[in-house]
């Protein structure tokens, strides 16, 4: 009998970019991505990596918004964070782009979290239970 393979949920990181300092906001999201990847409980998606693409081949802001929005249905959950870098005395909470992404996740009926701990609790309880049910249907 084949052992059930649990699928790791894919988590979209929604955080500020254009409000405040774009470099600090990108730095923050890269730090969160690295933490989530190291922890291994979710597969993180860092949309602010487009910042680096944009520095080489700039596009209109609307292009990046459309790109991100078109991919949101592919992800299992969203984590909405403020960009917080206490070591630099930096905090940026506002983001119309991240708020629009959150609204899309809500519209899609997918969970949105505001802390990593809350997301991890969901992974350990609801996600694993849901994933096992899905595996049983395929099994």
C-alpha positions in Angstrom: 0.0 0.0 0.0 1.2 3.5 -0.9 2.1 5.9 1.9 0.1 9.1 1.8 2.2 12.1 0.9 1.1 15.3 2.5 1.2 18.3 0.3 2.8 21.4 1.9 0.5 24.5 1.6 1.6 27.4 -0.5 1.5 30.8 1.4 1.4 34.1 -0.3 3.1 37.0 1.6 1.1 40.2 1.3 3.0 43.2 2.8 3.7 46.8 1.9 5.8 47.8 -1.1 5.1 51.3 -2.5 4.2 53.0 0.7 7.2 53.8 2.8 10.7 52.7 1.6 10.5 50.1 -1.2 14.0 48.7 -0.4 13.1 48.3 3.3 9.7 46.7 2.4 11.4 44.3 0.0 14.1 43.5 2.6 11.4 42.7 5.1 9.5 40.4 2.8 12.7 38.6 1.9 13.4 38.0 5.6 9.9 36.6 6.1 10.3 34.4 3.0 13.6 33.1 4.4 12.1 32.3 7.8 9.1 30.5 6.3 11.3 28.5 4.0 13.7 27.6 6.8 10.7 26.5 9.0 9.4 24.3 6.2 5.8 24.4 7.2 4.7 26.2 4.1 6.0 27.0 0.7 6.3 30.8 0.7 5.7 33.1 -2.2 7.4 36.5 -2.1 5.7 38.7 -4.7 8.1 41.5 -3.9 10.8 39.6 -5.8 9.3 41.5 -8.8 11.2 44.5 -7.3 14.4 42.9 -8.6 12.9 42.2 -12.0 11.6 45.7 -12.1 15.1 47.2 -11.5 16.4 45.4 -14.6 13.3 45.7 -16.9 10.8 48.2 -15.5 7.1 47.8 -16.1 4.1 49.8 -15.1 2.9 49.3 -11.6 -0.5 48.2 -12.9 1.3 45.3 -14.8 2.7 44.0 -11.5 -0.7 44.3 -9.8 -2.4 42.4 -12.6 0.4 39.7 -12.6 0.1 39.2 -8.8 -3.7 39.1 -8.9 -3.8 36.6 -11.7 -1.6 34.1 -9.7 -3.5 34.4 -6.4 -5.9 31.5 -7.1 -2.9 29.1 -7.2 -2.0 29.6 -3.5 -3.6 28.0 -0.5 -3.4 30.9 2.0 -2.2 34.5 2.5 -0.3 36.0 5.3 -0.9 39.8 5.6 2.0 41.5 7.4 3.2 45.0 8.1 6.8 45.6 7.1 8.6 45.7 10.5 12.4 46.1 10.8 12.9 47.1 14.5 16.7 47.0 14.0 16.3 49.9 11.6 13.4 51.6 13.5 11.2 50.9 10.4 7.5 50.1 10.4 5.1 50.3 7.4 1.6 49.0 7.9 -0.4 50.5 5.1 -0.6 48.8 1.7 -3.5 49.2 -0.8 -2.0 46.4 -2.9 -1.7 44.0 0.0 -5.2 44.9 1.1 -6.5 44.2 -2.4 -4.7 40.8 -2.4 -6.3 40.0 1.0 -9.7 40.9 -0.5 -9.1 38.5 -3.4 -8.2 35.7 -0.9 -11.4 36.4 1.0 -13.4 36.3 -2.3 -11.8 33.0 -3.2 -12.7 31.6 0.3 -9.1 31.0 1.2 -7.7 31.8 4.7 -5.8 35.0 5.5 -3.6 35.3 8.5 -2.0 38.2 10.3 0.7 36.3 12.2 3.0 33.5 11.3 1.9 31.6 14.5 -1.7 31.7 13.4 -0.8 30.4 10.0 1.2 27.6 11.5 -1.7 26.7 13.8 -3.9 26.4 10.7 -1.3 24.2 8.9 -1.1 21.9 11.9 -4.9 21.6 12.4 -7.2 22.5 9.5 -4.7 22.1 6.6 -3.4 18.7 7.6 -7.0 17.4 8.2 -8.2 18.8 4.8 -5.1 17.4 3.0 -5.7 13.9 4.6 -9.3 14.0 3.4 -8.2 14.9 -0.1 -5.6 12.1 -0.1 -8.3 9.6 1.0 -10.5 10.6 -2.0 -7.6 10.0 -4.4 -6.4 6.9 -2.6 
